[in-house]
Every structure is written in structure tokens, then in C-alpha cells.
Amino acid sequence: GYRVQIHFGNARQKAQDIKTECESMFPNIPAYLTYQAPNFKVRIGDCKTRWEAAKILEEVKNNFDVAFIVKDEIALPKL
């Protein structure tokens, strides 16, 4: 699937702050903080298609100007 990456950097606290800020601004979009040495990444959404991710990108790009779409393993909805 796809997600929108809104931050990456080597400061854990800054990444956590950005994740928290995103969750408060967009409570309907799941946010994930991951660590891939040496960077922390904040990615949002669980999109099956690139088109779904593009809709999220359009929604958040004014708040997170470095946002871009990435291919990622996503959480599938529970039945």
C-alpha cells in the first residue's frame, strides 16, 4: 500500500511532536512513527492505492510542506 511521509530526521522528540501535531489536526488519519537508522520517520494513512494517498497528500501539504507519497506496508482494515 501507500502512506504519506510528513517528516524524517534524527531527533526522536521532534518526530514525536510532529506525529502528535498531525494527530490533533487530522484525527481521522492514522499516524505512525518508525525508526530506520539513523532517522525517525512520520508517515500517515493506510492507503491501498496511490490515488487514496494523493488525496491525503492534498489535504495535509499546506501543513507539512515536505510531504510526499511512499510505498509502505499498511494496516489492513479489520473485518
N, CA, C and O atoms as a CHARMM CRD file, in Angstrom:
* protein
*
  316
    1    1 GLY  N      0.81400  -1.18900   0.00000 PROA 1      0.00000
    2    1 GLY  CA     0.00000   0.00000   0.00000 PROA 1      0.00000
    3    1 GLY  C      0.85900   1.25400   0.00000 PROA 1      0.00000
    4    1 GLY  O      2.04400   1.21400  -0.32900 PROA 1      0.00000
    5    2 TYR  N      0.24800   2.35500   0.37000 PROA 2      0.00000
    6    2 TYR  CA     0.92700   3.64900   0.34700 PROA 2      0.00000
    7    2 TYR  C      0.63900   4.43600   1.61500 PROA 2      0.00000
    8    2 TYR  O     -0.40200   4.27900   2.25200 PROA 2      0.00000
    9    3 ARG  N      1.59800   5.28700   1.96000 PROA 3      0.00000
   10    3 ARG  CA     1.43400   6.25500   3.03900 PROA 3      0.00000
   11    3 ARG  C      2.02300   7.57600   2.56500 PROA 3      0.00000
   12    3 ARG  O      2.69800   7.64400   1.53800 PROA 3      0.00000
   13    4 VAL  N      1.75000   8.62400   3.33900 PROA 4      0.00000
   14    4 VAL  CA     2.33500   9.93500   3.05400 PROA 4      0.00000
   15    4 VAL  C      3.35400  10.20600   4.16100 PROA 4      0.00000
   16    4 VAL  O      3.01300  10.22400   5.34400 PROA 4      0.00000
   17    5 GLN  N      4.59900  10.41500   3.76000 PROA 5      0.00000
   18    5 GLN  CA     5.63800  10.73100   4.74200 PROA 5      0.00000
   19    5 GLN  C      5.65500  12.23400   4.94500 PROA 5      0.00000
   20    5 GLN  O      5.78700  12.99900   3.98900 PROA 5      0.00000
   21    6 ILE  N      5.51900  12.66000   6.21200 PROA 6      0.00000
   22    6 ILE  CA     5.46600  14.09600   6.50500 PROA 6      0.00000
   23    6 ILE  C      6.70400  14.60200   7.22800 PROA 6      0.00000
   24    6 ILE  O      6.87700  15.80900   7.39400 PROA 6      0.00000
   25    7 HSD  N      7.58100  13.66900   7.66700 PROA 7      0.00000
   26    7 HSD  CA     8.79300  14.10700   8.37600 PROA 7      0.00000
   27    7 HSD  C      9.80200  12.98400   8.41200 PROA 7      0.00000
   28    7 HSD  O      9.43500  11.81300   8.50000 PROA 7      0.00000
   29    8 PHE  N     11.07200  13.33400   8.34400 PROA 8      0.00000
   30    8 PHE  CA    12.13800  12.40500   8.71700 PROA 8      0.00000
   31    8 PHE  C     13.31100  13.21200   9.24700 PROA 8      0.00000
   32    8 PHE  O     13.59200  14.31500   8.77700 PROA 8      0.00000
   33    9 GLY  N     13.98300  12.64700  10.22400 PROA 9      0.00000
   34    9 GLY  CA    15.12300  13.30700  10.83500 PROA 9      0.00000
   35    9 GLY  C     15.64700  12.46100  11.98000 PROA 9      0.00000
   36    9 GLY  O     15.04800  11.44500  12.33200 PROA 9      0.00000
   37   10 ASN  N     16.77500  12.88000  12.56700 PROA 10     0.00000
   38   10 ASN  CA    17.38700  12.05100  13.59700 PROA 10     0.00000
   39   10 ASN  C     17.00100  12.43900  15.02200 PROA 10     0.00000
   40   10 ASN  O     17.54300  11.87600  15.97300 PROA 10     0.00000
   41   11 ALA  N     16.08000  13.38600  15.19200 PROA 11     0.00000
   42   11 ALA  CA    15.63800  13.79400  16.52800 PROA 11     0.00000
   43   11 ALA  C     14.29600  13.12500  16.86000 PROA 11     0.00000
   44   11 ALA  O     13.26300  13.44700  16.27400 PROA 11     0.00000
   45   12 ARG  N     14.34000  12.18900  17.81400 PROA 12     0.00000
   46   12 ARG  CA    13.12400  11.44600  18.17400 PROA 12     0.00000
   47   12 ARG  C     12.02000  12.36600  18.70100 PROA 12     0.00000
   48   12 ARG  O     10.85900  12.21900  18.31900 PROA 12     0.00000
   49   13 GLN  N     12.37100  13.31100  19.57500 PROA 13     0.00000
   50   13 GLN  CA    11.35700  14.17500  20.17300 PROA 13     0.00000
   51   13 GLN  C     10.66500  15.02900  19.11600 PROA 13     0.00000
   52   13 GLN  O      9.44700  15.20300  19.16900 PROA 13     0.00000
   53   14 LYS  N     11.41500  15.56100  18.16200 PROA 14     0.00000
   54   14 LYS  CA    10.81700  16.37000  17.09800 PROA 14     0.00000
   55   14 LYS  C      9.84800  15.52500  16.27200 PROA 14     0.00000
   56   14 LYS  O      8.75700  15.98100  15.93000 PROA 14     0.00000
   57   15 ALA  N     10.24700  14.30000  15.95400 PROA 15     0.00000
   58   15 ALA  CA     9.36700  13.40100  15.20100 PROA 15     0.00000
   59   15 ALA  C      8.09300  13.10900  15.99100 PROA 15     0.00000
   60   15 ALA  O      6.99600  13.11200  15.43200 PROA 15     0.00000
   61   16 GLN  N      8.24300  12.85600  17.29700 PROA 16     0.00000
   62   16 GLN  CA     7.07100  12.59200  18.14600 PROA 16     0.00000
   63   16 GLN  C      6.15400  13.81000  18.19300 PROA 16     0.00000
   64   16 GLN  O      4.93100  13.67200  18.14300 PROA 16     0.00000
   65   17 ASP  N      6.74100  15.00300  18.29000 PROA 17     0.00000
   66   17 ASP  CA     5.94400  16.24000  18.31400 PROA 17     0.00000
   67   17 ASP  C      5.17100  16.42000  17.02100 PROA 17     0.00000
   68   17 ASP  O      4.00900  16.82600  17.04600 PROA 17     0.00000
   69   18 ILE  N      5.79800  16.12400  15.89000 PROA 18     0.00000
   70   18 ILE  CA     5.12600  16.26600  14.59600 PROA 18     0.00000
   71   18 ILE  C      4.00200  15.24800  14.46800 PROA 18     0.00000
   72   18 ILE  O      2.93200  15.57000  13.95300 PROA 18     0.00000
   73   19 LYS  N      4.23300  14.02300  14.93200 PROA 19     0.00000
   74   19 LYS  CA     3.18300  12.99400  14.91000 PROA 19     0.00000
   75   19 LYS  C      1.98600  13.44500  15.73900 PROA 19     0.00000
   76   19 LYS  O      0.84300  13.33200  15.29600 PROA 19     0.00000
   77   20 THR  N      2.24600  13.95600  16.94600 PROA 20     0.00000
   78   20 THR  CA     1.18000  14.42100  17.83100 PROA 20     0.00000
   79   20 THR  C      0.42200  15.59100  17.20200 PROA 20     0.00000
   80   20 THR  O     -0.80700  15.64400  17.25900 PROA 20     0.00000
   81   21 GLU  N      1.15100  16.51600  16.61000 PROA 21     0.00000
   82   21 GLU  CA     0.52900  17.66900  15.93900 PROA 21     0.00000
   83   21 GLU  C     -0.37200  17.20000  14.79600 PROA 21     0.00000
   84   21 GLU  O     -1.48800  17.69400  14.63700 PROA 21     0.00000
   85   22 CYS  N      0.11000  16.25700  14.01200 PROA 22     0.00000
   86   22 CYS  CA    -0.68100  15.73300  12.88800 PROA 22     0.00000
   87   22 CYS  C     -1.94200  15.03000  13.39000 PROA 22     0.00000
   88   22 CYS  O     -3.01900  15.19800  12.81900 PROA 22     0.00000
   89   23 GLU  N     -1.80700  14.24600  14.45400 PROA 23     0.00000
   90   23 GLU  CA    -2.96600  13.53400  15.00400 PROA 23     0.00000
   91   23 GLU  C     -4.03400  14.50000  15.50700 PROA 23     0.00000
   92   23 GLU  O     -5.22700  14.20900  15.41700 PROA 23     0.00000
   93   24 SER  N     -3.61500  15.64500  16.03500 PROA 24     0.00000
   94   24 SER  CA    -4.61100  16.60100  16.51000 PROA 24     0.00000
   95   24 SER  C     -5.25700  17.37300  15.35600 PROA 24     0.00000
   96   24 SER  O     -6.43700  17.71700  15.42500 PROA 24     0.00000
   97   25 MET  N     -4.49000  17.64600  14.29700 PROA 25     0.00000
   98   25 MET  CA    -5.04300  18.37200  13.13900 PROA 25     0.00000
   99   25 MET  C     -5.89200  17.47100  12.24000 PROA 25     0.00000
  100   25 MET  O     -6.87900  17.91600  11.65500 PROA 25     0.00000
  101   26 PHE  N     -5.49400  16.19700  12.13800 PROA 26     0.00000
  102   26 PHE  CA    -6.17700  15.25000  11.24700 PROA 26     0.00000
  103   26 PHE  C     -6.48600  13.96200  12.00900 PROA 26     0.00000
  104   26 PHE  O     -5.86000  12.93100  11.76100 PROA 26     0.00000
  105   27 PRO  N     -7.44900  14.01400  12.93800 PROA 27     0.00000
  106   27 PRO  CA    -7.72200  12.84500  13.78600 PROA 27     0.00000
  107   27 PRO  C     -8.23500  11.62500  13.01600 PROA 27     0.00000
  108   27 PRO  O     -8.19000  10.50900  13.53300 PROA 27     0.00000
  109   28 ASN  N     -8.71900  11.82400  11.79600 PROA 28     0.00000
  110   28 ASN  CA    -9.25200  10.71500  11.01000 PROA 28     0.00000
  111   28 ASN  C     -8.18200   9.98100  10.20200 PROA 28     0.00000
  112   28 ASN  O     -8.48400   8.99200   9.53500 PROA 28     0.00000
  113   29 ILE  N     -6.92500  10.45700  10.25600 PROA 29     0.00000
  114   29 ILE  CA    -5.84100   9.82800   9.50100 PROA 29     0.00000
  115   29 ILE  C     -4.85500   9.20100  10.49200 PROA 29     0.00000
  116   29 ILE  O     -4.27700   9.91400  11.31200 PROA 29     0.00000
  117   30 PRO  N     -4.65400   7.87900  10.42900 PROA 30     0.00000
  118   30 PRO  CA    -3.70000   7.25900  11.35700 PROA 30     0.00000
  119   30 PRO  C     -2.26700   7.71400  11.08200 PROA 30     0.00000
  120   30 PRO  O     -1.87600   7.88000   9.92600 PROA 30     0.00000
  121   31 ALA  N     -1.48700   7.91700  12.14700 PROA 31     0.00000
  122   31 ALA  CA    -0.09800   8.36900  12.02900 PROA 31     0.00000
  123   31 ALA  C      0.82800   7.33600  12.66300 PROA 31     0.00000
  124   31 ALA  O      0.49000   6.71800  13.67200 PROA 31     0.00000
  125   32 TYR  N      1.98500   7.16200  12.06500 PROA 32     0.00000
  126   32 TYR  CA     2.94400   6.16000  12.51700 PROA 32     0.00000
  127   32 TYR  C      4.33500   6.77200  12.62800 PROA 32     0.00000
  128   32 TYR  O      4.77200   7.51500  11.74900 PROA 32     0.00000
  129   33 LEU  N      5.01900   6.45000  13.71600 PROA 33     0.00000
  130   33 LEU  CA     6.39900   6.87900  13.92500 PROA 33     0.00000
  131   33 LEU  C      7.27000   5.63000  13.86100 PROA 33     0.00000
  132   33 LEU  O      7.07800   4.69400  14.63700 PROA 33     0.00000
  133   34 THR  N      8.22600   5.61500  12.93800 PROA 34     0.00000
  134   34 THR  CA     9.11900   4.47100  12.81000 PROA 34     0.00000
  135   34 THR  C     10.56200   4.94800  12.87000 PROA 34     0.00000
  136   34 THR  O     10.86200   6.11700  12.62900 PROA 34     0.00000
  137   35 TYR  N     11.44000   4.01900  13.19400 PROA 35     0.00000
  138   35 TYR  CA    12.86500   4.31800  13.23400 PROA 35     0.00000
  139   35 TYR  C     13.57400   3.44500  12.22100 PROA 35     0.00000
  140   35 TYR  O     13.46300   2.21900  12.25700 PROA 35     0.00000
  141   36 GLN  N     14.29800   4.07700  11.32200 PROA 36     0.00000
  142   36 GLN  CA    15.13400   3.36600  10.35900 PROA 36     0.00000
  143   36 GLN  C     16.47600   4.08000  10.40400 PROA 36     0.00000
  144   36 GLN  O     16.63100   5.16700   9.84600 PROA 36     0.00000
  145   37 ALA  N     17.44000   3.46500  11.07000 PROA 37     0.00000
  146   37 ALA  CA    18.71600   4.11400  11.37400 PROA 37     0.00000
  147   37 ALA  C     19.25900   4.89900  10.18000 PROA 37     0.00000
  148   37 ALA  O     19.32700   4.35600   9.07700 PROA 37     0.00000
  149   38 PRO  N     19.64000   6.14400  10.36900 PROA 38     0.00000
  150   38 PRO  CA    19.66500   6.90000  11.62600 PROA 38     0.00000
  151   38 PRO  C     18.45000   7.83000  11.78700 PROA 38     0.00000
  152   38 PRO  O     18.49800   8.75200  12.60100 PROA 38     0.00000
  153   39 ASN  N     17.37900   7.61200  11.04100 PROA 39     0.00000
  154   39 ASN  CA    16.27900   8.57800  11.03500 PROA 39     0.00000
  155   39 ASN  C     14.98000   8.03700  11.61100 PROA 39     0.00000
  156   39 ASN  O     14.67700   6.84700  11.52500 PROA 39     0.00000
  157   40 PHE  N     14.22100   8.96100  12.20300 PROA 40     0.00000
  158   40 PHE  CA    12.84800   8.71100  12.60400 PROA 40     0.00000
  159   40 PHE  C     11.95300   9.23300  11.48900 PROA 40     0.00000
  160   40 PHE  O     12.18500  10.31700  10.95400 PROA 40     0.00000
  161   41 LYS  N     10.93200   8.46000  11.14100 PROA 41     0.00000
  162   41 LYS  CA    10.02700   8.85400  10.06400 PROA 41     0.00000
  163   41 LYS  C      8.60700   8.92400  10.60100 PROA 41     0.00000
  164   41 LYS  O      8.18100   8.07900  11.38800 PROA 41     0.00000
  165   42 VAL  N      7.88300   9.94400  10.16400 PROA 42     0.00000
  166   42 VAL  CA     6.46800  10.04500  10.49000 PROA 42     0.00000
  167   42 VAL  C      5.71200   9.88000   9.18500 PROA 42     0.00000
  168   42 VAL  O      5.87100  10.66500   8.25000 PROA 42     0.00000
  169   43 ARG  N      4.89000   8.85000   9.14000 PROA 43     0.00000
  170   43 ARG  CA     4.09200   8.56200   7.94600 PROA 43     0.00000
  171   43 ARG  C      2.63400   8.46200   8.36700 PROA 43     0.00000
  172   43 ARG  O      2.31900   8.04000   9.47900 PROA 43     0.00000
  173   44 ILE  N      1.75500   8.85500   7.46200 PROA 44     0.00000
  174   44 ILE  CA     0.33100   8.85700   7.78000 PROA 44     0.00000
  175   44 ILE  C     -0.46300   8.12300   6.70800 PROA 44     0.00000
  176   44 ILE  O     -0.06400   8.04700   5.54500 PROA 44     0.00000
  177   45 GLY  N     -1.60100   7.58600   7.14100 PROA 45     0.00000
  178   45 GLY  CA    -2.52600   6.93200   6.22300 PROA 45     0.00000
  179   45 GLY  C     -2.28000   5.44400   6.08900 PROA 45     0.00000
  180   45 GLY  O     -1.19100   4.95000   6.38200 PROA 45     0.00000
  181   46 ASP  N     -3.29600   4.74300   5.64700 PROA 46     0.00000
  182   46 ASP  CA    -3.23500   3.32700   5.27600 PROA 46     0.00000
  183   46 ASP  C     -3.96700   3.20800   3.94400 PROA 46     0.00000
  184   46 ASP  O     -5.13700   2.82800   3.91100 PROA 46     0.00000
  185   47 CYS  N     -3.29500   3.52800   2.85900 PROA 47     0.00000
  186   47 CYS  CA    -3.93200   3.62500   1.54000 PROA 47     0.00000
  187   47 CYS  C     -3.60800   2.41200   0.68700 PROA 47     0.00000
  188   47 CYS  O     -2.44700   2.02300   0.55500 PROA 47     0.00000
  189   48 LYS  N     -4.63800   1.82000   0.11200 PROA 48     0.00000
  190   48 LYS  CA    -4.43400   0.68100  -0.78100 PROA 48     0.00000
  191   48 LYS  C     -3.92500   1.14200  -2.14400 PROA 48     0.00000
  192   48 LYS  O     -3.19700   0.41300  -2.81800 PROA 48     0.00000
  193   49 THR  N     -4.31000   2.35600  -2.55100 PROA 49     0.00000
  194   49 THR  CA    -3.90700   2.85300  -3.87000 PROA 49     0.00000
  195   49 THR  C     -3.15400   4.17100  -3.75200 PROA 49     0.00000
  196   49 THR  O     -3.28800   4.89500  -2.76600 PROA 49     0.00000
  197   50 ARG  N     -2.36200   4.46800  -4.77300 PROA 50     0.00000
  198   50 ARG  CA    -1.63600   5.73400  -4.81100 PROA 50     0.00000
  199   50 ARG  C     -2.63500   6.89900  -4.87600 PROA 50     0.00000
  200   50 ARG  O     -2.36100   7.97900  -4.35100 PROA 50     0.00000
  201   51 TRP  N     -3.77900   6.68400  -5.51200 PROA 51     0.00000
  202   51 TRP  CA    -4.80700   7.71500  -5.62400 PROA 51     0.00000
  203   51 TRP  C     -5.33300   8.11300  -4.24000 PROA 51     0.00000
  204   51 TRP  O     -5.52600   9.29900  -3.97100 PROA 51     0.00000
  205   52 GLU  N     -5.56500   7.13100  -3.36200 PROA 52     0.00000
  206   52 GLU  CA    -6.00100   7.43400  -1.99100 PROA 52     0.00000
  207   52 GLU  C     -4.93500   8.25500  -1.26700 PROA 52     0.00000
  208   52 GLU  O     -5.25200   9.21800  -0.56800 PROA 52     0.00000
  209   53 ALA  N     -3.66900   7.86800  -1.43900 PROA 53     0.00000
  210   53 ALA  CA    -2.56700   8.60100  -0.80200 PROA 53     0.00000
  211   53 ALA  C     -2.48100  10.02800  -1.33400 PROA 53     0.00000
  212   53 ALA  O     -2.17800  10.95600  -0.58400 PROA 53     0.00000
  213   54 ALA  N     -2.74400  10.20300  -2.61600 PROA 54     0.00000
  214   54 ALA  CA    -2.70400  11.54600  -3.20900 PROA 54     0.00000
  215   54 ALA  C     -3.77300  12.44600  -2.58500 PROA 54     0.00000
  216   54 ALA  O     -3.54700  13.64500  -2.42300 PROA 54     0.00000
  217   55 LYS  N     -4.92900  11.88700  -2.23500 PROA 55     0.00000
  218   55 LYS  CA    -5.97600  12.67800  -1.57500 PROA 55     0.00000
  219   55 LYS  C     -5.51000  13.14500  -0.20000 PROA 55     0.00000
  220   55 LYS  O     -5.75700  14.28700   0.18800 PROA 55     0.00000
  221   56 ILE  N     -4.83200  12.25900   0.54000 PROA 56     0.00000
  222   56 ILE  CA    -4.29900  12.64200   1.85400 PROA 56     0.00000
  223   56 ILE  C     -3.20800  13.69400   1.68500 PROA 56     0.00000
  224   56 ILE  O     -3.17100  14.67400   2.42900 PROA 56     0.00000
  225   57 LEU  N     -2.32500  13.49600   0.71600 PROA 57     0.00000
  226   57 LEU  CA    -1.25000  14.46400   0.46700 PROA 57     0.00000
  227   57 LEU  C     -1.83600  15.84600   0.19600 PROA 57     0.00000
  228   57 LEU  O     -1.35200  16.84500   0.72800 PROA 57     0.00000
  229   58 GLU  N     -2.86600  15.89900  -0.62300 PROA 58     0.00000
  230   58 GLU  CA    -3.51800  17.18200  -0.94100 PROA 58     0.00000
  231   58 GLU  C     -4.07700  17.83700   0.32100 PROA 58     0.00000
  232   58 GLU  O     -4.02500  19.05800   0.47200 PROA 58     0.00000
  233   59 GLU  N     -4.60900  17.01800   1.22100 PROA 59     0.00000
  234   59 GLU  CA    -5.21500  17.51500   2.45500 PROA 59     0.00000
  235   59 GLU  C     -4.18200  18.08700   3.43400 PROA 59     0.00000
  236   59 GLU  O     -4.46000  19.06200   4.13300 PROA 59     0.00000
  237   60 VAL  N     -2.99300  17.47800   3.48200 PROA 60     0.00000
  238   60 VAL  CA    -2.01600  17.85600   4.50500 PROA 60     0.00000
  239   60 VAL  C     -0.85300  18.71100   4.00800 PROA 60     0.00000
  240   60 VAL  O     -0.07800  19.21500   4.82000 PROA 60     0.00000
  241   61 LYS  N     -0.71400  18.88400   2.69900 PROA 61     0.00000
  242   61 LYS  CA     0.51200  19.52300   2.18900 PROA 61     0.00000
  243   61 LYS  C      0.68200  20.98200   2.61000 PROA 61     0.00000
  244   61 LYS  O      1.80900  21.47800   2.63500 PROA 61     0.00000
  245   62 ASN  N     -0.39500  21.67700   2.93800 PROA 62     0.00000
  246   62 ASN  CA    -0.25200  23.04900   3.41900 PROA 62     0.00000
  247   62 ASN  C      0.35500  23.10000   4.82000 PROA 62     0.00000
  248   62 ASN  O      0.99700  24.08600   5.18500 PROA 62     0.00000
  249   63 ASN  N      0.15400  22.03500   5.61000 PROA 63     0.00000
  250   63 ASN  CA     0.69600  21.97600   6.96700 PROA 63     0.00000
  251   63 ASN  C      2.07200  21.32300   7.02000 PROA 63     0.00000
  252   63 ASN  O      2.88200  21.63400   7.89400 PROA 63     0.00000
  253   64 PHE  N      2.32800  20.42100   6.08500 PROA 64     0.00000
  254   64 PHE  CA     3.59800  19.68000   6.05800 PROA 64     0.00000
  255   64 PHE  C      4.16200  19.77100   4.64100 PROA 64     0.00000
  256   64 PHE  O      3.89700  18.91500   3.79800 PROA 64     0.00000
  257   65 ASP  N      4.94100  20.82100   4.39500 PROA 65     0.00000
  258   65 ASP  CA     5.37900  21.11300   3.02800 PROA 65     0.00000
  259   65 ASP  C      6.38900  20.12000   2.46200 PROA 65     0.00000
  260   65 ASP  O      6.63700  20.12600   1.25700 PROA 65     0.00000
  261   66 VAL  N      6.97700  19.27200   3.29600 PROA 66     0.00000
  262   66 VAL  CA     7.91900  18.27700   2.77700 PROA 66     0.00000
  263   66 VAL  C      7.23300  16.91800   2.53700 PROA 66     0.00000
  264   66 VAL  O      7.91300  15.92400   2.28200 PROA 66     0.00000
  265   67 ALA  N      5.92300  16.87000   2.61600 PROA 67     0.00000
  266   67 ALA  CA     5.18100  15.61900   2.48700 PROA 67     0.00000
  267   67 ALA  C      5.29500  15.04200   1.07300 PROA 67     0.00000
  268   67 ALA  O      5.29400  15.76800   0.07900 PROA 67     0.00000
  269   68 PHE  N      5.39400  13.70100   1.02100 PROA 68     0.00000
  270   68 PHE  CA     5.40100  13.01000  -0.26000 PROA 68     0.00000
  271   68 PHE  C      4.88800  11.58500  -0.05800 PROA 68     0.00000
  272   68 PHE  O      4.87500  11.07300   1.06100 PROA 68     0.00000
  273   69 ILE  N      4.47000  10.95600  -1.14900 PROA 69     0.00000
  274   69 ILE  CA     3.89100   9.61500  -1.10200 PROA 69     0.00000
  275   69 ILE  C      5.00500   8.57300  -1.13400 PROA 69     0.00000
  276   69 ILE  O      5.95900   8.68900  -1.90300 PROA 69     0.00000
  277   70 VAL  N      4.86700   7.54800  -0.28400 PROA 70     0.00000
  278   70 VAL  CA     5.82400   6.43900  -0.26100 PROA 70     0.00000
  279   70 VAL  C      5.08200   5.10800  -0.29000 PROA 70     0.00000
  280   70 VAL  O      3.96800   4.99500   0.22100 PROA 70     0.00000
  281   71 LYS  N      5.70100   4.12000  -0.88500 PROA 71     0.00000
  282   71 LYS  CA     5.15800   2.76800  -0.85100 PROA 71     0.00000
  283   71 LYS  C      5.53300   2.19000   0.51800 PROA 71     0.00000
  284   71 LYS  O      6.67200   2.33900   0.95900 PROA 71     0.00000
  285   72 ASP  N      4.58800   1.53600   1.18700 PROA 72     0.00000
  286   72 ASP  CA     4.83400   1.04400   2.53500 PROA 72     0.00000
  287   72 ASP  C      3.88900  -0.11100   2.83000 PROA 72     0.00000
  288   72 ASP  O      2.86300  -0.27300   2.17000 PROA 72     0.00000
  289   73 GLU  N      4.24500  -0.90600   3.82300 PROA 73     0.00000
  290   73 GLU  CA     3.30200  -1.90600   4.32100 PROA 73     0.00000
  291   73 GLU  C      2.25800  -1.17500   5.14000 PROA 73     0.00000
  292   73 GLU  O      2.59300  -0.33800   5.97800 PROA 73     0.00000
  293   74 ILE  N      0.99900  -1.48700   4.90400 PROA 74     0.00000
  294   74 ILE  CA    -0.07500  -0.77300   5.59700 PROA 74     0.00000
  295   74 ILE  C     -0.86800  -1.74100   6.48200 PROA 74     0.00000
  296   74 ILE  O     -0.81600  -2.95900   6.31400 PROA 74     0.00000
  297   75 ALA  N     -1.59700  -1.15200   7.42400 PROA 75     0.00000
  298   75 ALA  CA    -2.50700  -1.92500   8.26500 PROA 75     0.00000
  299   75 ALA  C     -3.80800  -2.08800   7.50800 PROA 75     0.00000
  300   75 ALA  O     -4.43800  -1.09700   7.13800 PROA 75     0.00000
  301   76 LEU  N     -4.21600  -3.31600   7.27400 PROA 76     0.00000
  302   76 LEU  CA    -5.47600  -3.54300   6.58800 PROA 76     0.00000
  303   76 LEU  C     -6.62600  -3.37600   7.56400 PROA 76     0.00000
  304   76 LEU  O     -6.48400  -3.66300   8.75300 PROA 76     0.00000
  305   77 PRO  N     -7.77100  -2.91000   7.06400 PROA 77     0.00000
  306   77 PRO  CA    -8.91800  -2.72100   7.97000 PROA 77     0.00000
  307   77 PRO  C     -9.39700  -4.05100   8.54900 PROA 77     0.00000
  308   77 PRO  O     -9.39000  -5.07600   7.86700 PROA 77     0.00000
  309   78 LYS  N     -9.80800  -4.02000   9.80600 PROA 78     0.00000
  310   78 LYS  CA   -10.32100  -5.23200  10.45200 PROA 78     0.00000
  311   78 LYS  C    -11.75500  -5.46700   9.99400 PROA 78     0.00000
  312   78 LYS  O    -12.53100  -4.52100   9.85300 PROA 78     0.00000
  313   79 LEU  N    -12.10200  -6.72200   9.76300 PROA 79     0.00000
  314   79 LEU  CA   -13.44900  -7.05300   9.28600 PROA 79     0.00000
  315   79 LEU  C    -14.39800  -7.26000  10.43200 PROA 79     0.00000
  316   79 LEU  O    -15.57500  -7.54600  10.21500 PROA 79     0.00000
